[in-house]
Amino acid sequence: MSGQGEIVHIGGYTAQSGGRGSGIVAAHRDPTTGALTPLGTVAVTASPSFLARHPTHPVLYAVNELTDGEVSAWRVGSEGRLDPLGSRSTGGAEPCHLAVLPDGGHLVAANYGSGSVAVFPLDAQGMPGERTDLVVHEGHGPDPERQDGAHAHMVSPGAGRAPLLAVDLGTDSVYRYDLDDASGRLVPRGPRIRTAPGTGPRHLARHPDGRRCYLVGELDASVTAYELTDDGAMHQRGRVEASERSGHVQPSEVAVAPDGRFLYVANRGVGTLAVFTLAGDLPALVAEVDTGGEWPRHFALIGEHVYVADERADMVRVFRRDIETGVPEAVGEPVLVPSPTCVLP
């Protein structure tokens, strides 16, 4: 349908999690200027803090980050309209991330509060069925407040034979799984990858070459580079600081540019977007740009633009990215969206 590619959906926190949003917001994107025009709330749902799309069906998914966590699904209509398909329990608390496997057959979600990963089969229309697995991580880290137990923070499916990577902030670990299509169960692929104690791994970004990935540590403000091998192993190549700013730095989202030349890291607390070149062995900082707020929770790279969701400033900031230097520059006025936590192109 016309214009469908120019709709973005924005997730956020509602009153159930102390937020100010009412659900999922749709916005029209001008691909030339990058401007976002909000179209209003298209799904009233509790704390849809992270969103994902089905690879082939017009279906959108959200986690409902609640004490009794859920995943919800909608059929996407014209102008970003969302028609509810249903919800499923994640079997855990505070789910904060979800992803659809590349073949579109399963949905996986990370329960932050209870440190578990849930799996749902998707039918021919993209609707989640009954949960087929719930893998519970165990352990803790040295930070008594943030690492008292397991806290699964992200699920990253791999292409082809690459394993699903589950990032756990509480246990300083990245767990590797293969999904058995027939049973919908997760099978561990070797032992978990342990980070330095107190890293608090949050999100990772895979390089388009399939051989590299970059993991941000929420608790130690780090970016760790890994080499991925065909057998699913992760070899650490080195670690760099996520920010050069002084103050409390808490990295959130991380992404590699589509051409594989630059890495971007959002830093909460200091309110920056750090840009690293990937030309050398390790990421090297080339610029650190102010986002205009202090709490950039998430961002999306769409074409030559970057959309930064600042959860506490109630805004999405638009940047134009110089393709050659990688450096983003703010354009236009901030777009007002209450408690935004995810921008989905």
C-alpha atoms as a printed R data frame, in Angstrom:
    type eleno elety resid chain resno      x       y      z
1   ATOM     1    CA   MET     A     1  0.000   0.000  0.000
2   ATOM     2    CA   SER     A     2  1.251   3.489 -0.745
3   ATOM     3    CA   GLY     A     3  3.257   5.252  1.930
4   ATOM     4    CA   GLN     A     4  3.474   2.141  4.095
5   ATOM     5    CA   GLY     A     5  7.270   2.253  4.054
6   ATOM     6    CA   GLU     A     6  7.214   5.786  5.429
7   ATOM     7    CA   ILE     A     7  5.368   4.946  8.635
8   ATOM     8    CA   VAL     A     8  7.329   4.424 11.846
9   ATOM     9    CA   HIS     A     9  5.901   3.122 15.106
10  ATOM    10    CA   ILE     A    10  7.100   4.350 18.498
11  ATOM    11    CA   GLY     A    11  6.816   2.356 21.712
12  ATOM    12    CA   GLY     A    12  7.044   3.720 25.218
13  ATOM    13    CA   TYR     A    13  6.089   3.524 28.862
14  ATOM    14    CA   THR     A    14  2.539   4.020 30.102
15  ATOM    15    CA   ALA     A    15  1.268   4.754 33.611
16  ATOM    16    CA   GLN     A    16  1.645   1.086 34.602
17  ATOM    17    CA   SER     A    17  5.431   1.622 34.544
18  ATOM    18    CA   GLY     A    18  5.473   5.234 35.669
19  ATOM    19    CA   GLY     A    19  5.448   6.554 32.101
20  ATOM    20    CA   ARG     A    20  3.363   9.198 30.368
21  ATOM    21    CA   GLY     A    21  2.432   7.414 27.146
22  ATOM    22    CA   SER     A    22 -0.838   5.702 26.243
23  ATOM    23    CA   GLY     A    23  0.441   2.999 23.890
24  ATOM    24    CA   ILE     A    24  2.023   2.710 20.450
25  ATOM    25    CA   VAL     A    25  2.283   5.923 18.403
26  ATOM    26    CA   ALA     A    26  2.456   6.003 14.606
27  ATOM    27    CA   ALA     A    27  4.272   8.757 12.738
28  ATOM    28    CA   HIS     A    28  4.729   9.624  9.084
29  ATOM    29    CA   ARG     A    29  8.346   9.985  7.950
30  ATOM    30    CA   ASP     A    30  9.442  12.271  5.113
31  ATOM    31    CA   PRO     A    31 12.350  10.366  3.534
32  ATOM    32    CA   THR     A    32 13.834  13.564  2.097
33  ATOM    33    CA   THR     A    33 13.878  15.820  5.149
34  ATOM    34    CA   GLY     A    34 13.659  13.093  7.775
35  ATOM    35    CA   ALA     A    35 10.776  14.936  9.429
36  ATOM    36    CA   LEU     A    36  8.423  12.895 11.615
37  ATOM    37    CA   THR     A    37  4.748  13.811 11.877
38  ATOM    38    CA   PRO     A    38  2.978  11.964 14.711
39  ATOM    39    CA   LEU     A    39 -0.388  10.461 13.745
40  ATOM    40    CA   GLY     A    40 -1.458   9.723 17.313
41  ATOM    41    CA   THR     A    41 -1.773   6.581 19.413
42  ATOM    42    CA   VAL     A    42 -2.727   3.646 17.181
43  ATOM    43    CA   ALA     A    43 -2.760   0.959 19.896
44  ATOM    44    CA   VAL     A    44 -3.712   1.554 23.520
45  ATOM    45    CA   THR     A    45 -1.621  -1.054 25.335
46  ATOM    46    CA   ALA     A    46  0.364  -1.210 28.574
47  ATOM    47    CA   SER     A    47  4.042  -0.203 28.392
48  ATOM    48    CA   PRO     A    48  4.928  -1.410 24.881
49  ATOM    49    CA   SER     A    49  8.610  -0.715 25.554
50  ATOM    50    CA   PHE     A    50 10.061  -2.608 22.589
51  ATOM    51    CA   LEU     A    51  8.641  -3.331 19.133
52  ATOM    52    CA   ALA     A    52  9.413  -5.699 16.261
53  ATOM    53    CA   ARG     A    53  7.968  -6.488 12.832
54  ATOM    54    CA   HIS     A    54  7.341  -9.772 11.060
55  ATOM    55    CA   PRO     A    55  9.713 -10.173  8.083
56  ATOM    56    CA   THR     A    56  6.970 -10.982  5.549
57  ATOM    57    CA   HIS     A    57  3.552 -10.307  7.108
58  ATOM    58    CA   PRO     A    58  2.132  -6.856  8.000
59  ATOM    59    CA   VAL     A    59  2.272  -7.723 11.697
60  ATOM    60    CA   LEU     A    60  3.791  -5.714 14.543
61  ATOM    61    CA   TYR     A    61  4.739  -7.111 17.955
62  ATOM    62    CA   ALA     A    62  5.379  -5.457 21.305
63  ATOM    63    CA   VAL     A    63  6.458  -6.559 24.739
64  ATOM    64    CA   ASN     A    64  4.219  -5.326 27.529
65  ATOM    65    CA   GLU     A    65  6.810  -4.593 30.211
66  ATOM    66    CA   LEU     A    66  4.730  -5.493 33.258
67  ATOM    67    CA   THR     A    67  5.123  -7.651 36.369
68  ATOM    68    CA   ASP     A    68  3.117 -10.295 34.510
69  ATOM    69    CA   GLY     A    69  4.779  -9.846 31.145
70  ATOM    70    CA   GLU     A    70  3.032 -10.236 27.816
71  ATOM    71    CA   VAL     A    71  3.731 -10.045 24.112
72  ATOM    72    CA   SER     A    72  1.030  -8.520 21.924
73  ATOM    73    CA   ALA     A    73  0.478  -8.630 18.170
74  ATOM    74    CA   TRP     A    74 -1.331  -6.337 15.719
75  ATOM    75    CA   ARG     A    75 -2.069  -6.355 12.007
76  ATOM    76    CA   VAL     A    76 -0.691  -3.170 10.419
77  ATOM    77    CA   GLY     A    77 -3.093  -1.212  8.225
78  ATOM    78    CA   SER     A    78 -2.893   2.004  6.230
79  ATOM    79    CA   GLU     A    79 -1.323   5.040  7.913
80  ATOM    80    CA   GLY     A    80  0.125   2.733 10.541
81  ATOM    81    CA   ARG     A    81 -3.238   1.675 11.950
82  ATOM    82    CA   LEU     A    82 -3.006  -1.336 14.268
83  ATOM    83    CA   ASP     A    83 -5.740  -3.977 14.609
84  ATOM    84    CA   PRO     A    84 -5.213  -6.302 17.611
85  ATOM    85    CA   LEU     A    85 -4.510  -9.986 16.967
86  ATOM    86    CA   GLY     A    86 -4.041 -11.016 20.593
87  ATOM    87    CA   SER     A    87 -1.587 -11.346 23.456
88  ATOM    88    CA   ARG     A    88  0.359 -14.116 25.170
89  ATOM    89    CA   SER     A    89  1.979 -14.378 28.581
90  ATOM    90    CA   THR     A    90  5.781 -14.363 28.486
91  ATOM    91    CA   GLY     A    91  5.915 -16.476 31.643
92  ATOM    92    CA   GLY     A    92  8.101 -13.882 33.308
93  ATOM    93    CA   ALA     A    93  8.413 -10.333 34.596
94  ATOM    94    CA   GLU     A    94  9.199  -7.080 32.783
95  ATOM    95    CA   PRO     A    95  9.888  -8.317 29.241
96  ATOM    96    CA   CYS     A    96 12.006  -5.574 27.629
97  ATOM    97    CA   HIS     A    97 13.008  -6.944 24.216
98  ATOM    98    CA   LEU     A    98 11.715  -9.247 21.511
99  ATOM    99    CA   ALA     A    99 12.678 -10.409 18.038
100 ATOM   100    CA   VAL     A   100 11.267 -12.492 15.201
101 ATOM   101    CA   LEU     A   101 13.519 -15.188 13.761
102 ATOM   102    CA   PRO     A   102 14.585 -14.511 10.157
103 ATOM   103    CA   ASP     A   103 12.315 -17.235  8.734
104 ATOM   104    CA   GLY     A   104  9.302 -15.691 10.468
105 ATOM   105    CA   GLY     A   105  8.425 -18.927 12.249
106 ATOM   106    CA   HIS     A   106  9.050 -17.956 15.870
107 ATOM   107    CA   LEU     A   107  9.074 -14.975 18.199
108 ATOM   108    CA   VAL     A   108 11.468 -14.760 21.171
109 ATOM   109    CA   ALA     A   109 11.247 -12.364 24.120
110 ATOM   110    CA   ALA     A   110 13.598 -11.430 26.971
111 ATOM   111    CA   ASN     A   111 12.092 -11.214 30.458
112 ATOM   112    CA   TYR     A   112 14.291  -8.705 32.272
113 ATOM   113    CA   GLY     A   113 12.756  -9.018 35.707
114 ATOM   114    CA   SER     A   114 12.936 -12.803 35.917
115 ATOM   115    CA   GLY     A   115 15.978 -13.419 33.710
116 ATOM   116    CA   SER     A   116 14.339 -15.728 31.191
117 ATOM   117    CA   VAL     A   117 13.816 -16.143 27.442
118 ATOM   118    CA   ALA     A   118 10.382 -17.110 26.075
119 ATOM   119    CA   VAL     A   119  9.659 -18.683 22.664
120 ATOM   120    CA   PHE     A   120  6.385 -18.494 20.708
121 ATOM   121    CA   PRO     A   121  5.541 -20.195 17.399
122 ATOM   122    CA   LEU     A   122  4.011 -17.905 14.766
123 ATOM   123    CA   ASP     A   123  1.250 -19.222 12.511
124 ATOM   124    CA   ALA     A   124  0.772 -18.545  8.791
125 ATOM   125    CA   GLN     A   125 -0.692 -15.107  9.602
126 ATOM   126    CA   GLY     A   126  2.047 -14.213 12.087
127 ATOM   127    CA   MET     A   127 -0.076 -14.739 15.194
128 ATOM   128    CA   PRO     A   128  1.792 -16.025 18.278
129 ATOM   129    CA   GLY     A   129  0.686 -19.422 19.542
130 ATOM   130    CA   GLU     A   130  1.114 -21.004 22.965
131 ATOM   131    CA   ARG     A   131  4.596 -20.569 24.420
132 ATOM   132    CA   THR     A   132  6.839 -23.510 23.499
133 ATOM   133    CA   ASP     A   133  9.781 -22.776 25.782
134 ATOM   134    CA   LEU     A   134 10.921 -20.697 28.724
135 ATOM   135    CA   VAL     A   135 14.630 -20.851 29.504
136 ATOM   136    CA   VAL     A   136 15.525 -19.379 32.897
137 ATOM   137    CA   HIS     A   137 19.048 -18.046 33.427
138 ATOM   138    CA   GLU     A   138 20.665 -18.397 36.846
139 ATOM   139    CA   GLY     A   139 23.420 -16.535 38.625
140 ATOM   140    CA   HIS     A   140 24.317 -12.987 39.597
141 ATOM   141    CA   GLY     A   141 27.041 -10.371 39.232
142 ATOM   142    CA   PRO     A   142 29.082  -8.177 41.577
143 ATOM   143    CA   ASP     A   143 26.685  -5.196 41.526
144 ATOM   144    CA   PRO     A   144 24.265  -5.948 44.415
145 ATOM   145    CA   GLU     A   145 21.579  -3.543 43.162
146 ATOM   146    CA   ARG     A   146 21.544  -4.317 39.451
147 ATOM   147    CA   GLN     A   147 22.942  -7.859 39.357
148 ATOM   148    CA   ASP     A   148 21.122  -9.565 42.220
149 ATOM   149    CA   GLY     A   149 19.945 -12.215 39.759
150 ATOM   150    CA   ALA     A   150 19.629 -12.922 36.052
151 ATOM   151    CA   HIS     A   151 18.218 -10.078 33.911
152 ATOM   152    CA   ALA     A   152 17.798 -11.019 30.253
153 ATOM   153    CA   HIS     A   153 17.968  -7.761 28.302
154 ATOM   154    CA   MET     A   154 18.072  -8.677 24.600
155 ATOM   155    CA   VAL     A   155 17.524 -11.526 22.170
156 ATOM   156    CA   SER     A   156 19.431 -11.383 18.872
157 ATOM   157    CA   PRO     A   157 18.609 -14.069 16.285
158 ATOM   158    CA   GLY     A   158 21.370 -15.037 13.880
159 ATOM   159    CA   ALA     A   159 21.072 -15.671 10.165
160 ATOM   160    CA   GLY     A   160 21.518 -19.170  8.766
161 ATOM   161    CA   ARG     A   161 23.362 -21.451 11.180
162 ATOM   162    CA   ALA     A   162 24.382 -18.633 13.527
163 ATOM   163    CA   PRO     A   163 23.038 -19.050 17.060
164 ATOM   164    CA   LEU     A   164 20.475 -16.897 18.824
165 ATOM   165    CA   LEU     A   165 22.329 -14.674 21.293
166 ATOM   166    CA   ALA     A   166 20.622 -13.801 24.591
167 ATOM   167    CA   VAL     A   167 22.267 -10.921 26.447
168 ATOM   168    CA   ASP     A   168 21.913 -11.048 30.245
169 ATOM   169    CA   LEU     A   169 22.803  -7.967 32.292
170 ATOM   170    CA   GLY     A   170 22.486  -9.682 35.655
171 ATOM   171    CA   THR     A   171 24.850 -12.594 35.027
172 ATOM   172    CA   ASP     A   172 27.449 -10.753 32.877
173 ATOM   173    CA   SER     A   173 26.797 -13.283 30.139
174 ATOM   174    CA   VAL     A   174 25.798 -13.844 26.535
175 ATOM   175    CA   TYR     A   175 23.987 -17.153 26.143
176 ATOM   176    CA   ARG     A   176 23.986 -18.954 22.781
177 ATOM   177    CA   TYR     A   177 21.061 -21.079 21.614
178 ATOM   178    CA   ASP     A   178 19.872 -22.968 18.592
179 ATOM   179    CA   LEU     A   179 16.121 -23.092 18.072
180 ATOM   180    CA   ASP     A   180 14.679 -26.487 17.272
181 ATOM   181    CA   ASP     A   181 11.983 -25.621 14.740
182 ATOM   182    CA   ALA     A   182  9.925 -28.753 15.311
183 ATOM   183    CA   SER     A   183  9.596 -28.418 19.093
184 ATOM   184    CA   GLY     A   184 10.080 -24.653 19.415
185 ATOM   185    CA   ARG     A   185 12.644 -25.240 22.137
186 ATOM   186    CA   LEU     A   186 16.000 -23.576 22.691
187 ATOM   187    CA   VAL     A   187 19.062 -25.821 22.751
188 ATOM   188    CA   PRO     A   188 22.253 -24.359 24.293
189 ATOM   189    CA   ARG     A   189 25.111 -24.043 21.801
190 ATOM   190    CA   GLY     A   190 28.131 -24.473 24.058
191 ATOM   191    CA   PRO     A   191 28.755 -22.674 27.343
192 ATOM   192    CA   ARG     A   192 27.711 -19.058 27.840
193 ATOM   193    CA   ILE     A   193 30.127 -16.248 27.009
194 ATOM   194    CA   ARG     A   194 31.128 -14.427 30.179
195 ATOM   195    CA   THR     A   195 32.019 -10.747 30.105
196 ATOM   196    CA   ALA     A   196 34.246  -8.988 32.620
197 ATOM   197    CA   PRO     A   197 32.489  -8.955 36.028
198 ATOM   198    CA   GLY     A   198 30.296  -5.885 36.483
199 ATOM   199    CA   THR     A   199 29.951  -5.167 32.747
200 ATOM   200    CA   GLY     A   200 26.170  -5.465 32.828
201 ATOM   201    CA   PRO     A   201 25.776  -6.345 29.120
202 ATOM   202    CA   ARG     A   202 22.642  -4.750 27.673
203 ATOM   203    CA   HIS     A   203 22.423  -4.841 23.867
204 ATOM   204    CA   LEU     A   204 24.620  -6.040 21.040
205 ATOM   205    CA   ALA     A   205 24.872  -5.141 17.366
206 ATOM   206    CA   ARG     A   206 25.928  -7.554 14.652
207 ATOM   207    CA   HIS     A   207 28.100  -6.341 11.794
208 ATOM   208    CA   PRO     A   208 26.697  -6.939  8.282
209 ATOM   209    CA   ASP     A   209 29.712  -9.165  7.558
210 ATOM   210    CA   GLY     A   210 28.364 -11.706 10.057
211 ATOM   211    CA   ARG     A   211 31.839 -12.020 11.587
212 ATOM   212    CA   ARG     A   212 31.818  -9.225 14.124
213 ATOM   213    CA   CYS     A   213 29.561  -7.994 16.898
214 ATOM   214    CA   TYR     A   214 29.675  -5.226 19.481
215 ATOM   215    CA   LEU     A   215 28.300  -5.487 23.016
216 ATOM   216    CA   VAL     A   216 27.543  -2.480 25.229
217 ATOM   217    CA   GLY     A   217 27.971  -2.737 28.999
218 ATOM   218    CA   GLU     A   218 25.308  -0.718 30.781
219 ATOM   219    CA   LEU     A   219 27.086  -0.839 34.145
220 ATOM   220    CA   ASP     A   220 30.723  -0.206 33.134
221 ATOM   221    CA   ALA     A   221 30.015   2.069 30.131
222 ATOM   222    CA   SER     A   222 31.932  -0.158 27.740
223 ATOM   223    CA   VAL     A   223 31.830  -1.402 24.165
224 ATOM   224    CA   THR     A   224 33.353  -4.864 23.733
225 ATOM   225    CA   ALA     A   225 34.198  -6.130 20.249
226 ATOM   226    CA   TYR     A   226 33.848  -9.832 19.428
227 ATOM   227    CA   GLU     A   227 34.721 -12.042 16.502
228 ATOM   228    CA   LEU     A   228 31.993 -14.558 15.638
229 ATOM   229    CA   THR     A   229 33.032 -17.899 14.192
230 ATOM   230    CA   ASP     A   230 31.089 -20.378 12.063
231 ATOM   231    CA   ASP     A   231 30.685 -22.770 14.985
232 ATOM   232    CA   GLY     A   232 28.965 -20.100 17.078
233 ATOM   233    CA   ALA     A   233 31.915 -19.103 19.244
234 ATOM   234    CA   MET     A   234 32.513 -15.487 20.301
235 ATOM   235    CA   HIS     A   235 36.129 -14.373 20.676
236 ATOM   236    CA   GLN     A   236 36.728 -11.080 22.464
237 ATOM   237    CA   ARG     A   237 38.888  -8.697 20.440
238 ATOM   238    CA   GLY     A   238 39.023  -5.825 22.910
239 ATOM   239    CA   ARG     A   239 37.138  -3.185 24.842
240 ATOM   240    CA   VAL     A   240 36.728   0.593 24.507
241 ATOM   241    CA   GLU     A   241 34.882   3.266 26.495
242 ATOM   242    CA   ALA     A   242 31.352   4.050 25.318
243 ATOM   243    CA   SER     A   243 31.784   7.780 25.989
244 ATOM   244    CA   GLU     A   244 34.503  10.352 26.568
245 ATOM   245    CA   ARG     A   245 32.194  12.526 28.668
246 ATOM   246    CA   SER     A   246 32.561  12.801 32.413
247 ATOM   247    CA   GLY     A   247 29.646  11.868 34.632
248 ATOM   248    CA   HIS     A   248 27.440   8.821 34.990
249 ATOM   249    CA   VAL     A   249 27.372   7.088 31.601
250 ATOM   250    CA   GLN     A   250 24.792   4.367 30.994
251 ATOM   251    CA   PRO     A   251 24.853   3.057 27.400
252 ATOM   252    CA   SER     A   252 21.548   1.880 25.957
253 ATOM   253    CA   GLU     A   253 21.174   1.087 22.265
254 ATOM   254    CA   VAL     A   254 23.955   0.112 19.850
255 ATOM   255    CA   ALA     A   255 23.808  -0.286 16.061
256 ATOM   256    CA   VAL     A   256 26.102  -0.709 13.064
257 ATOM   257    CA   ALA     A   257 25.475   1.416  9.974
258 ATOM   258    CA   PRO     A   258 24.151  -0.605  7.011
259 ATOM   259    CA   ASP     A   259 27.433  -0.154  5.104
260 ATOM   260    CA   GLY     A   260 29.359  -1.547  8.086
261 ATOM   261    CA   ARG     A   261 31.681   1.451  8.442
262 ATOM   262    CA   PHE     A   262 30.404   3.030 11.673
263 ATOM   263    CA   LEU     A   263 29.116   1.973 15.074
264 ATOM   264    CA   TYR     A   264 26.648   4.103 17.058
265 ATOM   265    CA   VAL     A   265 26.080   3.988 20.822
266 ATOM   266    CA   ALA     A   266 23.478   5.987 22.771
267 ATOM   267    CA   ASN     A   267 24.678   7.107 26.202
268 ATOM   268    CA   ARG     A   268 22.129   7.931 28.880
269 ATOM   269    CA   GLY     A   269 23.133  10.208 31.740
270 ATOM   270    CA   VAL     A   270 25.351  12.338 29.490
271 ATOM   271    CA   GLY     A   271 22.826  12.450 26.642
272 ATOM   272    CA   THR     A   272 25.063  11.635 23.694
273 ATOM   273    CA   LEU     A   273 25.269   9.547 20.562
274 ATOM   274    CA   ALA     A   274 28.833   8.256 20.176
275 ATOM   275    CA   VAL     A   275 30.121   7.480 16.674
276 ATOM   276    CA   PHE     A   276 32.937   4.953 16.182
277 ATOM   277    CA   THR     A   277 34.744   4.047 12.991
278 ATOM   278    CA   LEU     A   278 35.121   0.329 12.388
279 ATOM   279    CA   ALA     A   279 38.072   0.677 10.009
280 ATOM   280    CA   GLY     A   280 40.588  -0.743 12.520
281 ATOM   281    CA   ASP     A   281 40.790  -3.742 14.808
282 ATOM   282    CA   LEU     A   282 38.728  -2.025 17.496
283 ATOM   283    CA   PRO     A   283 36.043   0.672 17.311
284 ATOM   284    CA   ALA     A   284 37.640   4.142 17.385
285 ATOM   285    CA   LEU     A   285 35.639   7.180 18.514
286 ATOM   286    CA   VAL     A   286 35.273   9.823 15.812
287 ATOM   287    CA   ALA     A   287 32.581  12.033 17.384
288 ATOM   288    CA   GLU     A   288 30.211  12.276 20.323
289 ATOM   289    CA   VAL     A   289 27.090  14.289 19.564
290 ATOM   290    CA   ASP     A   290 24.679  15.796 22.092
291 ATOM   291    CA   THR     A   291 21.155  14.443 21.643
292 ATOM   292    CA   GLY     A   292 19.386  17.362 23.319
293 ATOM   293    CA   GLY     A   293 18.195  15.284 26.272
294 ATOM   294    CA   GLU     A   294 19.883  13.278 28.991
295 ATOM   295    CA   TRP     A   295 18.258   9.875 28.529
296 ATOM   296    CA   PRO     A   296 18.509   8.558 24.931
297 ATOM   297    CA   ARG     A   297 16.934   5.134 25.458
298 ATOM   298    CA   HIS     A   298 16.857   3.924 21.846
299 ATOM   299    CA   PHE     A   299 17.561   5.042 18.298
300 ATOM   300    CA   ALA     A   300 16.941   3.816 14.776
301 ATOM   301    CA   LEU     A   301 19.050   4.319 11.655
302 ATOM   302    CA   ILE     A   302 16.675   4.859  8.729
303 ATOM   303    CA   GLY     A   303 18.213   5.885  5.411
304 ATOM   304    CA   GLU     A   304 20.461   8.851  6.044
305 ATOM   305    CA   HIS     A   305 18.626   9.780  9.236
306 ATOM   306    CA   VAL     A   306 18.892   8.791 12.896
307 ATOM   307    CA   TYR     A   307 15.860   8.898 15.197
308 ATOM   308    CA   VAL     A   308 16.752   9.123 18.890
309 ATOM   309    CA   ALA     A   309 14.056   8.376 21.500
310 ATOM   310    CA   ASP     A   310 14.693  10.246 24.746
311 ATOM   311    CA   GLU     A   311 12.581   8.558 27.386
312 ATOM   312    CA   ARG     A   312 12.757  11.299 30.015
313 ATOM   313    CA   ALA     A   313 12.611  14.331 27.709
314 ATOM   314    CA   ASP     A   314  9.421  13.038 26.031
315 ATOM   315    CA   MET     A   315 10.794  13.485 22.542
316 ATOM   316    CA   VAL     A   316 12.221  11.874 19.441
317 ATOM   317    CA   ARG     A   317 15.117  13.856 17.968
318 ATOM   318    CA   VAL     A   318 15.888  13.664 14.255
319 ATOM   319    CA   PHE     A   319 19.465  13.735 12.925
320 ATOM   320    CA   ARG     A   320 20.877  13.664  9.412
321 ATOM   321    CA   ARG     A   321 23.836  11.332  9.186
322 ATOM   322    CA   ASP     A   322 26.805  12.228  6.980
323 ATOM   323    CA   ILE     A   323 27.348   8.968  5.110
324 ATOM   324    CA   GLU     A   324 31.057   9.699  4.580
325 ATOM   325    CA   THR     A   325 32.061  10.828  8.083
326 ATOM   326    CA   GLY     A   326 29.321   8.938  9.930
327 ATOM   327    CA   VAL     A   327 28.610  11.991 12.086
328 ATOM   328    CA   PRO     A   328 24.949  12.921 12.734
329 ATOM   329    CA   GLU     A   329 23.677  16.496 12.920
330 ATOM   330    CA   ALA     A   330 20.324  17.478 14.452
331 ATOM   331    CA   VAL     A   331 17.668  18.712 12.006
332 ATOM   332    CA   GLY     A   332 14.348  20.376 12.747
333 ATOM   333    CA   GLU     A   333 12.603  20.598 16.088
334 ATOM   334    CA   PRO     A   334 12.255  17.701 18.540
335 ATOM   335    CA   VAL     A   335  9.130  15.591 17.953
336 ATOM   336    CA   LEU     A   336  7.022  15.421 21.112
337 ATOM   337    CA   VAL     A   337  6.210  11.825 22.132
338 ATOM   338    CA   PRO     A   338  5.542  10.853 25.774
339 ATOM   339    CA   SER     A   339  8.086   8.460 27.376
340 ATOM   340    CA   PRO     A   340  9.415   6.986 24.107
341 ATOM   341    CA   THR     A   341 11.588   3.879 24.428
342 ATOM   342    CA   CYS     A   342 11.689   2.359 20.909
343 ATOM   343    CA   VAL     A   343 11.560   3.650 17.319
344 ATOM   344    CA   LEU     A   344 10.631   1.010 14.726
345 ATOM   345    CA   PRO     A   345 11.042   1.768 11.002
